[in-house]
Amino acid sequence: MTRAQSLALLVALLLAGFALRLYQLDSFSFRGDEAFTVLNWVGRPLAETLQSEIPVRDPQPPLAFVLFRGWALLFGTGELAMRLLPALSSLAGIAGVYALGHHLDGRHTGLSAAALATIHPFLIWHAQDARPYAIWVSASTIAVWLALCALRRRRKRDWLLYLLAATLAASLYYLEIFYLAALNLYVFYCLRTQGRLLRRWLIAQLLLAVVLAPWYLQDRILFSSDYGGTAAALEPLQLLTWLLPALQFGRSLPSELSLRSSLLVFCVLLAGLWFMARRNNRYTLLVGLFAFLPPLLLGLAATLLNVFTPRYVLASVPACLLLLTSFGRELWRRSRWTRVLAVGIFAAWIGLMSLSLNNAWFNPEFAKSPDWRGLALYLDQETAADDVVIQTAADEAFTLYHADRTELLRLPANPVQDESEILEALRAAEATYDSLWLVASPPPDWPNRNVGFDWLEANLQLLRETRIGVLPVRQYRPWNVHSRELAGVNLASFSQIAELAGATTGRTPGDLTVELVWRATGQSIAPLKGFAHLYDTRGPEGGSPLWSQDDQYIQDGRVDSRFWEIGSLLRDVYQLPLHQIPQGDYVLHIGLYDPESGERVTTNSGQDSVRVARIAVPGLEGEGN
């Protein structure tokens, strides 16, 4: 293959990589860490950010803050704009994988590894994430290639280029130090008999240390920080069963399938390393160190901090791709049967990559984030100024999207927040606000996760319950009816048993919520049910079919009309499904009846129901508007 052909293929891979990284780029809401970037990295002046506690709470070197702040000033802070920076930067990583593979084992290896990087689901996932990981991987890969070029060519400009790339990589992410350690182990071993070249290398590393020291050696980061990590602690077996498979296929595979793939991954990577060594490739040690040493060092760090997660060693992916390429090339040139084996393994490998990528884009179970945008929009439409939203997930994404629309509480704010503190905040909210909206769900391992939900269920009335995607939404009010819920005049009187004193409607996705206020004026002989029925505009008297309904005892049986207190006001909530109803205008009728006999309670004007509202039902998905 000629150089021109190689470059043409590389350009084609870069174009394909760009298309994959641009696809669905703004389809998902920001996840929590991305929202933290928008709120705290780019939402304030750079100097203020660097001097604040943000670099301690979210430990990142300065260049990460500089890049995202500058980018946001130029292009904005929307999902597309913020994610475009890592997406574009990751293309340099594809080129870096090609350059490194070409340097180590020829053009075919470089192109093969670059092709795998182009479609790699974990690299694509982070390229579509407004965090510095994809940018760091690109800089780290290029830095390794430039280091090898400097050691081979020994020209001043090559050393300068290496120092620049290494400084950039280490200024983007602290754990680049793992890869510097791997590179130095390789260089010290290989140059142990070449004193002059080794001295040049040591000078380069000393210069790099001098440049990085002012930030890396800050007291507030090394000694004064109480940062404990936000991921998980080490479980040694997961190095093989979780972390290594995630570096190959991402985290969008079903857990059982990911576990089953772990043996294949481990065997293929070791075999690739063995084949490189058998070919006397002098870079075998380098690739092995970059593939395996950083995950091991991360495991050691995770014995002290909760930092055990694959993205922290994402820069090991290029080395893993080179081992996979080495494995495939060796099988391909041995015999016909090993070619068949190679085709089968690579088909399975690429199939798992494709499944993971498909899940990340289209399977709600593996979505990058819940629909925080949709939740904020729904609450913006349905909440009032005197409502409060209780956010239970402690996720910065909701903070970003909700902004200043209504008052916002975080309960629980963290897993150790005391139950009495949570209950005190809820009682204060009950006394202050008209409605309390409980949204999202706390992490499943938080011991105080159900405190708020249990108290609200026990003490307040549930008005509506729905989901925005996977995010639960519940609206509560105190049982006492407020005067503003009453109509100016009674809407209807039902045979000296009850008056309909108020009726309002609201929407949940696919449902109509109807809030009625009954005033007890007498007691019935049998327990009565209320009903909310939806007809087309002809109404029941004009022969309209019943399109939707909800019939229930008063307050779902909490109150019995035989014994209710005369003069009391009772809020009664009904949910009418609208999923199967054609687009059009409808009318809502309200009434009472005896469920045993089926006999309706008539109004003082002799009607068996009262029309209270006209309802416009939007078209079903796929219908015209």
C-alpha positions as CSV (number, residue, x, y, z in Angstrom):
1,M,0.0,0.0,0.0
2,T,1.4,3.4,-1.0
3,R,1.6,6.4,1.3
4,A,-1.0,8.2,-0.8
5,Q,-3.4,5.3,-0.5
6,S,-2.8,5.2,3.3
7,L,-3.5,8.8,3.6
8,A,-6.7,8.5,1.5
9,L,-7.9,5.7,3.8
10,L,-7.0,7.7,6.9
11,V,-9.0,10.7,5.6
12,A,-12.0,8.4,4.9
13,L,-11.7,7.1,8.5
14,L,-11.6,10.6,9.9
15,L,-14.7,11.6,7.9
16,A,-16.5,8.4,9.1
17,G,-15.4,9.1,12.6
18,F,-16.7,12.7,12.5
19,A,-20.0,11.5,11.2
20,L,-20.4,9.0,14.0
21,R,-19.4,11.5,16.6
22,L,-21.7,14.2,15.2
23,Y,-24.7,11.7,15.1
24,Q,-27.1,12.2,18.0
25,L,-24.7,14.7,19.5
26,D,-27.4,16.9,21.0
27,S,-30.2,14.2,21.3
28,F,-29.7,13.7,25.0
29,S,-29.8,16.0,27.9
30,F,-26.5,16.8,29.7
31,R,-25.7,14.3,32.3
32,G,-24.7,15.4,35.8
33,D,-21.0,15.8,35.2
34,E,-21.5,17.7,31.9
35,A,-23.9,20.0,33.7
36,F,-21.3,20.6,36.4
37,T,-18.9,21.6,33.6
38,V,-21.5,24.1,32.2
39,L,-22.4,25.5,35.6
40,N,-19.0,25.6,37.3
41,W,-16.3,25.5,34.6
42,V,-17.7,27.9,32.0
43,G,-20.4,29.7,33.9
44,R,-18.0,32.0,35.7
45,P,-14.8,33.9,34.9
46,L,-11.8,31.6,34.5
47,A,-9.7,33.2,37.2
48,E,-12.6,32.9,39.7
49,T,-13.0,29.2,38.8
50,L,-9.3,28.4,39.2
51,Q,-9.1,30.2,42.6
52,S,-12.3,28.6,43.9
53,E,-12.9,25.1,45.4
54,I,-14.0,23.8,42.0
55,P,-10.6,22.4,41.0
56,V,-10.6,20.5,44.4
57,R,-14.2,19.3,44.2
58,D,-13.7,18.3,40.6
59,P,-10.0,17.6,40.4
60,Q,-8.8,18.7,36.9
61,P,-5.6,20.4,35.8
62,P,-5.9,24.0,34.5
63,L,-6.0,23.4,30.7
64,A,-9.3,21.6,31.0
65,F,-10.9,24.7,32.5
66,V,-9.2,27.0,30.0
67,L,-10.3,25.0,27.0
68,F,-14.0,24.7,27.9
69,R,-14.3,28.3,29.2
70,G,-12.8,29.6,25.9
71,W,-14.9,27.3,23.8
72,A,-18.1,28.3,25.6
73,L,-17.4,32.0,25.1
74,L,-17.0,31.5,21.4
75,F,-19.8,29.0,20.7
76,G,-22.2,28.9,23.7
77,T,-23.2,26.4,26.3
78,G,-25.8,24.3,24.5
79,E,-25.5,20.5,24.2
80,L,-24.3,20.7,20.6
81,A,-21.8,23.5,21.2
82,M,-20.3,22.0,24.4
83,R,-20.0,18.4,23.0
84,L,-18.6,19.6,19.7
85,L,-15.2,20.4,21.4
86,P,-14.5,16.8,22.5
87,A,-16.0,15.4,19.3
88,L,-13.6,17.4,17.1
89,S,-10.7,16.7,19.4
90,S,-11.3,13.0,19.3
91,L,-10.6,13.0,15.5
92,A,-7.0,13.9,16.4
93,G,-7.0,10.8,18.5
94,I,-7.9,8.6,15.5
95,A,-5.0,10.2,13.6
96,G,-2.8,9.6,16.6
97,V,-3.7,5.9,16.8
98,Y,-2.8,5.6,13.1
99,A,0.5,7.4,13.6
100,L,1.4,5.3,16.7
101,G,0.4,2.0,15.0
102,H,2.4,3.0,11.9
103,H,5.4,3.8,13.9
104,L,5.2,0.6,15.9
105,D,4.3,-2.0,13.2
106,G,3.7,-0.4,9.8
107,R,0.9,1.2,7.9
108,H,-1.4,-1.8,7.9
109,T,-1.3,-1.9,11.7
110,G,-1.9,1.8,11.9
111,L,-4.9,1.8,9.6
112,S,-6.4,-1.3,11.3
113,A,-6.1,0.3,14.7
114,A,-7.4,3.6,13.5
115,A,-10.4,1.9,11.9
116,L,-11.2,0.3,15.2
117,A,-10.8,3.6,17.0
118,T,-13.2,5.2,14.5
119,I,-16.1,2.9,15.5
120,H,-15.1,2.3,19.1
121,P,-18.2,2.8,21.3
122,F,-16.4,4.0,24.4
123,L,-14.3,6.5,22.5
124,I,-17.5,7.8,20.7
125,W,-19.4,8.0,24.0
126,H,-16.7,10.2,25.5
127,A,-16.3,12.2,22.3
128,Q,-20.0,13.1,22.7
129,D,-19.5,14.1,26.4
130,A,-18.8,17.7,27.6
131,R,-15.9,16.5,29.7
132,P,-12.1,16.5,28.9
133,Y,-11.6,12.7,28.6
134,A,-11.7,12.5,24.8
135,I,-9.5,15.5,24.5
136,W,-7.0,14.0,26.9
137,V,-6.9,10.6,25.1
138,S,-6.1,12.4,21.9
139,A,-3.3,14.4,23.4
140,S,-1.9,11.4,25.3
141,T,-1.8,9.2,22.3
142,I,-0.1,11.9,20.2
143,A,2.4,12.5,23.0
144,V,3.5,8.9,23.1
145,W,4.0,8.9,19.3
146,L,6.0,12.1,19.5
147,A,8.1,10.7,22.3
148,L,9.0,7.7,20.1
149,C,9.8,10.1,17.2
150,A,12.1,12.1,19.5
151,L,13.9,9.1,20.7
152,R,14.4,7.8,17.2
153,R,15.2,11.0,15.3
154,R,16.9,12.9,18.2
155,R,16.2,16.3,16.7
156,K,15.6,19.3,18.8
157,R,12.2,20.1,17.2
158,D,11.0,16.5,17.9
159,W,11.9,17.0,21.6
160,L,10.1,20.3,21.7
161,L,7.0,18.8,20.0
162,Y,7.0,15.9,22.5
163,L,7.3,18.3,25.5
164,L,4.5,20.4,24.2
165,A,2.2,17.4,23.6
166,A,3.1,15.8,27.0
167,T,2.5,19.1,28.8
168,L,-0.9,19.4,27.1
169,A,-1.9,15.9,28.0
170,A,-0.8,16.2,31.6
171,S,-2.5,19.6,31.9
172,L,-5.8,18.1,30.8
173,Y,-6.1,15.2,33.2
174,Y,-4.2,14.2,36.3
175,L,-4.1,10.5,35.7
176,E,-1.9,11.1,32.6
177,I,0.8,10.6,35.3
178,F,0.0,6.8,35.0
179,Y,0.9,6.9,31.3
180,L,4.0,9.0,32.0
181,A,5.1,6.3,34.5
182,A,4.5,3.6,31.9
183,L,6.4,5.5,29.2
184,N,9.3,6.2,31.6
185,L,9.5,2.5,32.6
186,Y,9.8,1.6,29.0
187,V,12.4,4.2,28.2
188,F,14.6,3.5,31.2
189,Y,14.5,-0.2,30.3
190,C,15.2,0.2,26.6
191,L,17.9,2.9,27.0
192,R,19.6,1.5,30.0
193,T,22.8,1.1,27.9
194,Q,22.5,4.3,26.0
195,G,23.7,6.9,28.5
196,R,23.7,10.0,26.3
197,L,20.1,9.4,25.0
198,L,18.9,8.5,28.4
199,R,20.3,11.8,29.8
200,R,18.4,13.7,27.1
201,W,15.2,11.9,28.1
202,L,15.8,12.7,31.8
203,I,16.3,16.4,30.9
204,A,13.0,16.3,29.0
205,Q,11.2,14.8,32.0
206,L,12.8,17.3,34.4
207,L,11.5,20.2,32.2
208,L,8.1,18.6,32.1
209,A,8.1,18.2,35.9
210,V,9.0,21.9,36.3
211,V,6.2,23.0,34.0
212,L,3.6,20.8,35.8
213,A,4.8,21.3,39.4
214,P,3.0,24.6,40.1
215,W,-0.3,23.0,39.7
216,Y,0.3,19.4,40.6
217,L,2.0,20.3,43.9
218,Q,-0.6,22.6,45.3
219,D,-1.2,22.1,49.0
220,R,-4.9,22.3,48.6
221,I,-4.9,19.4,46.1
222,L,-2.3,17.2,47.7
223,F,-2.9,17.7,51.4
224,S,-5.9,19.9,52.2
225,S,-8.4,18.3,49.9
226,D,-11.1,16.0,51.4
227,Y,-11.9,14.6,47.9
228,G,-12.7,10.9,48.2
229,G,-13.7,10.2,44.7
230,T,-17.2,9.9,43.1
231,A,-16.9,6.4,41.5
232,A,-16.4,3.1,43.2
233,A,-13.9,1.4,45.4
234,L,-11.7,-1.4,44.1
235,E,-13.2,-4.9,43.6
236,P,-10.1,-6.8,42.3
237,L,-12.0,-9.3,40.1
238,Q,-13.7,-6.4,38.3
239,L,-10.4,-5.4,36.7
240,L,-11.0,-8.4,34.5
241,T,-14.8,-8.8,34.5
242,W,-15.8,-5.1,34.1
243,L,-13.0,-2.6,33.5
244,L,-11.2,-4.4,30.6
245,P,-14.4,-5.2,28.7
246,A,-15.6,-1.7,29.2
247,L,-12.4,-0.4,27.6
248,Q,-13.2,-2.5,24.6
249,F,-16.9,-2.2,24.2
250,G,-18.0,0.7,26.4
251,R,-20.5,0.5,29.2
252,S,-23.7,0.0,27.1
253,L,-23.7,-3.8,27.1
254,P,-26.0,-5.8,29.4
255,S,-24.0,-6.8,32.4
256,E,-24.3,-10.5,31.8
257,L,-23.0,-10.1,28.2
258,S,-20.2,-7.9,29.4
259,L,-19.2,-10.4,32.0
260,R,-19.2,-13.2,29.4
261,S,-17.0,-11.2,27.1
262,S,-14.4,-10.7,29.7
263,L,-12.6,-14.0,29.1
264,L,-12.5,-13.3,25.4
265,V,-11.1,-9.9,26.0
266,F,-8.4,-11.0,28.4
267,C,-7.3,-13.9,26.1
268,V,-7.2,-11.8,23.0
269,L,-5.2,-9.0,24.6
270,L,-2.7,-11.4,26.1
271,A,-2.4,-13.3,22.8
272,G,-1.8,-10.1,20.9
273,L,0.9,-9.2,23.4
274,W,2.4,-12.7,22.9
275,F,2.3,-12.4,19.1
276,M,4.1,-9.1,19.3
277,A,6.8,-10.5,21.4
278,R,7.2,-13.5,19.1
279,R,7.8,-11.2,16.2
280,N,10.6,-9.6,18.2
281,N,8.8,-6.3,18.1
282,R,10.8,-3.9,20.3
283,Y,7.7,-2.0,21.3
284,T,6.0,-5.0,22.9
285,L,6.9,-3.8,26.4
286,L,5.5,-0.3,25.6
287,V,2.2,-1.5,24.4
288,G,1.8,-3.9,27.3
289,L,2.6,-1.3,29.8
290,F,0.1,1.2,28.3
291,A,-2.6,-1.4,28.2
292,F,-2.2,-3.0,31.6
293,L,-0.2,-0.8,34.0
294,P,-2.6,2.2,34.3
295,P,-5.6,-0.1,35.1
296,L,-3.5,-1.7,37.8
297,L,-2.4,1.6,39.2
298,L,-6.0,2.8,39.2
299,G,-6.9,-0.3,41.1
300,L,-4.2,0.6,43.7
301,A,-5.6,4.1,44.0
302,A,-9.1,2.7,44.4
303,T,-8.0,1.0,47.6
304,L,-7.8,4.5,49.1
305,L,-10.3,6.6,47.0
306,N,-13.6,5.8,45.2
307,V,-12.0,6.2,41.7
308,F,-12.5,2.8,40.2
309,T,-14.2,3.5,36.8
310,P,-13.1,2.7,33.2
311,R,-13.1,6.3,32.0
312,Y,-10.2,7.2,34.3
313,V,-7.9,5.0,32.2
314,L,-9.5,5.7,28.8
315,A,-6.1,6.4,27.3
316,S,-5.3,2.6,27.5
317,V,-7.8,2.1,24.7
318,P,-5.2,2.8,21.9
319,A,-2.8,0.2,23.3
320,C,-5.6,-2.3,23.5
321,L,-6.5,-1.7,19.9
322,L,-2.9,-2.3,18.9
323,L,-2.9,-5.6,20.7
324,L,-6.2,-6.6,19.0
325,T,-4.7,-5.7,15.7
326,S,-1.6,-7.7,16.4
327,F,-3.7,-10.7,17.3
328,G,-5.7,-10.4,14.1
329,R,-2.7,-10.0,11.8
330,E,-0.9,-13.0,13.3
331,L,-4.0,-15.3,12.9
332,W,-4.6,-14.1,9.4
333,R,-1.2,-15.0,8.1
334,R,-0.8,-18.4,9.7
335,S,-3.3,-20.7,7.9
336,R,-6.7,-21.0,6.4
337,W,-8.2,-22.2,9.7
338,T,-6.7,-19.5,11.8
339,R,-8.1,-17.0,9.2
340,V,-11.5,-18.5,9.9
341,L,-10.9,-18.1,13.6
342,A,-9.8,-14.5,13.1
343,V,-12.9,-13.7,11.1
344,G,-15.1,-15.2,13.7
345,I,-13.5,-13.4,16.6
346,F,-13.4,-10.0,14.8
347,A,-17.1,-10.5,13.8
348,A,-18.0,-11.1,17.4
349,W,-15.9,-8.2,18.6
350,I,-17.3,-5.7,16.1
351,G,-20.8,-7.1,16.8
352,L,-20.4,-6.3,20.5
353,M,-19.0,-2.8,19.6
354,S,-22.1,-2.2,17.4
355,L,-24.5,-3.4,20.0
356,S,-23.0,-1.2,22.6
357,L,-23.1,1.8,20.3
358,N,-26.7,1.1,19.3
359,N,-27.7,0.7,23.0
360,A,-26.0,4.0,23.9
361,W,-28.0,5.8,21.2
362,F,-31.4,4.1,21.1
363,N,-31.9,1.9,24.2
364,P,-33.4,3.9,27.1
365,E,-31.8,1.6,29.6
366,F,-28.3,2.8,28.5
367,A,-29.1,6.4,27.7
368,K,-26.4,8.9,28.5
369,S,-28.8,10.7,30.8
370,P,-32.5,10.9,31.8
371,D,-34.6,13.4,30.0
372,W,-33.8,16.3,32.2
373,R,-34.8,18.8,29.5
374,G,-38.2,17.2,29.1
375,L,-38.7,17.2,32.9
376,A,-37.8,20.9,33.2
377,L,-40.1,21.8,30.3
378,Y,-43.0,19.8,31.8
379,L,-42.5,21.5,35.2
380,D,-42.3,24.9,33.5
381,Q,-45.7,24.3,32.0
382,E,-47.4,22.8,35.1
383,T,-45.9,24.5,38.1
384,A,-47.0,27.8,39.6
385,A,-45.0,30.5,41.3
386,D,-46.0,29.3,44.8
387,D,-44.9,25.7,44.1
388,V,-41.7,24.1,45.2
389,V,-39.8,21.3,43.4
390,I,-38.0,18.7,45.5
391,Q,-35.2,17.2,43.5
392,T,-34.2,13.9,44.9
393,A,-31.4,12.8,42.6
394,A,-28.8,15.4,43.6
395,D,-28.0,15.8,39.9
396,E,-26.5,19.0,38.6
397,A,-28.3,18.4,35.2
398,F,-31.7,19.2,36.7
399,T,-30.2,22.3,38.4
400,L,-29.0,23.5,35.0
401,Y,-32.2,22.9,33.1
402,H,-34.6,24.0,35.8
403,A,-32.7,27.3,36.4
404,D,-34.9,29.8,38.3
405,R,-38.3,28.7,37.2
406,T,-39.6,27.8,40.7
407,E,-38.1,27.2,44.1
408,L,-35.9,24.2,44.2
409,L,-34.9,21.9,47.2
410,R,-32.5,19.0,47.2
411,L,-33.8,16.3,49.6
412,P,-31.8,14.3,50.4
413,A,-28.9,16.5,49.5
414,N,-26.4,13.7,50.2
415,P,-26.4,10.1,51.5
416,V,-25.6,11.2,55.1
417,Q,-28.2,14.0,55.5
418,D,-30.0,13.3,58.7
419,E,-33.6,12.2,58.6
420,S,-34.7,14.9,61.0
421,E,-33.1,17.6,58.8
422,I,-35.0,16.2,55.8
423,L,-38.3,16.1,57.7
424,E,-37.9,19.7,59.0
425,A,-37.3,21.0,55.5
426,L,-40.4,19.1,54.3
427,R,-42.6,20.5,57.0
428,A,-41.4,24.0,56.3
429,A,-42.2,23.5,52.6
430,E,-45.7,22.3,53.4
431,A,-46.3,25.4,55.4
432,T,-44.9,27.7,52.8
433,Y,-45.9,26.4,49.4
434,D,-49.1,25.5,47.6
435,S,-47.8,22.3,46.0
436,L,-44.8,20.1,46.5
437,W,-43.4,18.4,43.4
438,L,-41.2,15.4,44.1
439,V,-39.1,14.5,41.0
440,A,-36.4,12.0,40.1
441,S,-35.1,9.2,42.4
442,P,-32.1,9.2,44.8
443,P,-29.3,6.7,44.1
444,P,-30.3,3.2,45.2
445,D,-27.5,2.9,47.8
446,W,-28.4,6.1,49.8
447,P,-29.8,5.0,53.2
448,N,-32.0,8.1,53.4
449,R,-33.5,7.7,49.9
450,N,-37.1,7.0,51.0
451,V,-37.4,9.5,53.8
452,G,-39.0,12.3,51.8
453,F,-41.3,10.0,49.7
454,D,-42.6,8.2,52.8
455,W,-43.4,11.4,54.6
456,L,-45.2,13.0,51.7
457,E,-47.2,9.8,51.1
458,A,-48.2,9.7,54.8
459,N,-49.0,13.4,55.3
460,L,-50.1,15.0,52.0
461,Q,-52.5,14.3,49.1
462,L,-51.1,12.9,45.9
463,L,-52.5,14.9,43.1
464,R,-50.8,13.4,40.1
465,E,-48.1,10.9,39.3
466,T,-46.4,10.4,36.0
467,R,-43.0,9.8,34.4
468,I,-40.9,11.9,32.0
469,G,-38.9,9.1,30.4
470,V,-37.5,7.2,33.4
471,L,-37.9,10.2,35.8
472,P,-40.8,9.9,38.2
473,V,-42.8,13.0,39.0
474,R,-45.3,13.4,41.8
475,Q,-47.4,16.4,42.9
476,Y,-48.6,16.7,46.5
477,R,-50.7,19.2,48.3
478,P,-51.9,19.5,51.9
479,W,-55.3,17.9,52.5
480,N,-56.9,21.2,53.4
481,V,-58.5,22.9,50.4
482,H,-57.3,26.5,49.7
483,S,-59.8,29.1,48.9
484,R,-58.2,29.8,45.5
485,E,-59.2,26.2,44.4
486,L,-62.9,27.1,44.6
487,A,-64.9,28.4,41.7
488,G,-66.6,31.8,42.1
489,V,-70.0,30.0,42.3
490,N,-71.0,26.4,42.8
491,L,-70.7,24.5,39.6
492,A,-73.5,22.1,40.6
493,S,-75.6,20.8,43.5
494,F,-76.3,17.1,43.7
495,S,-79.5,16.3,45.6
496,Q,-78.6,18.0,48.9
497,I,-75.6,15.6,49.3
498,A,-72.8,17.5,47.7
499,E,-71.9,20.6,45.8
500,L,-69.2,20.8,43.1
501,A,-67.3,23.8,44.4
502,G,-64.3,23.7,42.1
503,A,-62.9,21.9,39.0
504,T,-59.6,22.3,37.4
505,T,-57.7,20.2,34.8
506,G,-54.0,19.6,34.2
507,R,-51.9,17.3,31.9
508,T,-49.5,14.5,32.5
509,P,-48.0,12.8,29.5
510,G,-50.9,10.8,28.0
511,D,-53.3,11.6,30.7
512,L,-55.8,14.3,31.8
513,T,-55.7,15.1,35.5
514,V,-59.0,16.4,37.0
515,E,-59.1,18.1,40.4
516,L,-62.5,18.4,41.9
517,V,-63.6,20.1,45.1
518,W,-66.7,18.7,46.8
519,R,-68.5,20.5,49.5
520,A,-70.4,18.0,51.7
521,T,-74.0,19.3,52.2
522,G,-75.6,16.0,53.3
523,Q,-74.8,12.4,53.8
524,S,-75.8,9.6,51.4
525,I,-77.4,6.2,52.2
526,A,-74.8,4.2,50.3
527,P,-71.1,5.2,49.7
528,L,-71.0,7.1,46.5
529,K,-68.5,7.1,43.7
530,G,-67.5,10.2,41.7
531,F,-66.8,10.0,38.0
532,A,-65.1,12.1,35.4
533,H,-66.2,11.1,31.9
534,L,-64.9,12.4,28.6
535,Y,-67.2,12.7,25.5
536,D,-66.9,14.2,22.2
537,T,-68.7,17.6,21.7
538,R,-72.1,16.0,21.2
539,G,-72.1,15.0,24.8
540,P,-73.9,12.0,26.2
541,E,-77.2,13.5,25.4
542,G,-76.2,13.7,21.7
543,G,-75.1,10.1,21.5
544,S,-71.4,10.5,22.0
545,P,-69.5,7.4,23.0
546,L,-67.6,7.5,26.3
547,W,-64.0,8.1,25.2
548,S,-62.3,8.0,28.6
549,Q,-63.3,7.8,32.2
550,D,-62.2,7.5,35.8
551,D,-64.6,6.3,38.5
552,Q,-63.6,6.1,42.2
553,Y,-64.9,6.4,45.7
554,I,-64.3,9.9,47.2
555,Q,-60.5,10.4,47.6
556,D,-60.0,6.8,46.6
557,G,-62.0,5.6,49.6
558,R,-60.4,7.7,52.2
559,V,-63.7,9.5,52.8
560,D,-67.1,7.8,52.9
561,S,-70.0,10.0,51.7
562,R,-72.2,8.3,54.3
563,F,-70.2,9.8,57.1
564,W,-68.4,12.8,55.8
565,E,-68.5,16.0,57.8
566,I,-71.2,18.3,56.5
567,G,-69.7,21.6,55.3
568,S,-66.2,20.1,54.8
569,L,-64.3,20.7,51.5
570,L,-62.7,17.7,49.9
571,R,-60.3,17.6,47.0
572,D,-60.8,14.7,44.7
573,V,-58.4,13.7,41.9
574,Y,-59.1,11.8,38.8
575,Q,-56.8,10.6,36.0
576,L,-58.3,10.0,32.5
577,P,-56.1,8.2,30.0
578,L,-55.8,9.9,26.6
579,H,-53.5,7.5,24.8
580,Q,-56.0,6.0,22.4
581,I,-58.2,9.1,21.8
582,P,-58.2,10.7,18.4
583,Q,-57.3,14.3,18.0
584,G,-60.2,16.7,18.5
585,D,-62.3,18.6,21.0
586,Y,-64.1,16.9,23.9
587,V,-66.2,17.8,26.9
588,L,-65.7,16.7,30.5
589,H,-68.7,15.6,32.6
590,I,-68.7,15.1,36.4
591,G,-71.1,13.3,38.6
592,L,-71.8,11.0,41.5
593,Y,-73.5,7.5,41.6
594,D,-74.2,4.5,43.7
595,P,-72.0,1.7,42.5
596,E,-74.2,-1.0,43.9
597,S,-77.4,0.1,42.0
598,G,-75.7,2.1,39.3
599,E,-78.1,4.9,39.9
600,R,-76.7,8.4,39.4
601,V,-77.3,11.3,41.8
602,T,-79.1,14.0,39.9
603,T,-78.4,17.7,40.1
604,N,-81.0,20.1,41.3
605,S,-81.8,20.8,37.7
606,G,-82.5,17.1,37.1
607,Q,-79.3,16.2,35.2
608,D,-77.3,13.1,36.0
609,S,-73.9,14.9,35.3
610,V,-72.6,18.4,34.8
611,R,-70.3,19.6,32.0
612,V,-67.4,21.5,33.5
613,A,-64.8,21.9,30.7
614,R,-64.0,21.6,27.1
615,I,-60.8,19.6,26.4
616,A,-58.6,19.8,23.3
617,V,-56.8,16.5,22.8
618,P,-53.7,16.8,20.5
619,G,-53.0,14.3,17.7
620,L,-51.5,10.9,18.4
621,E,-47.9,10.5,17.3
622,G,-47.8,10.4,13.5
623,E,-51.1,12.2,13.0
624,G,-51.4,15.6,11.5
625,N,-52.0,18.6,13.6
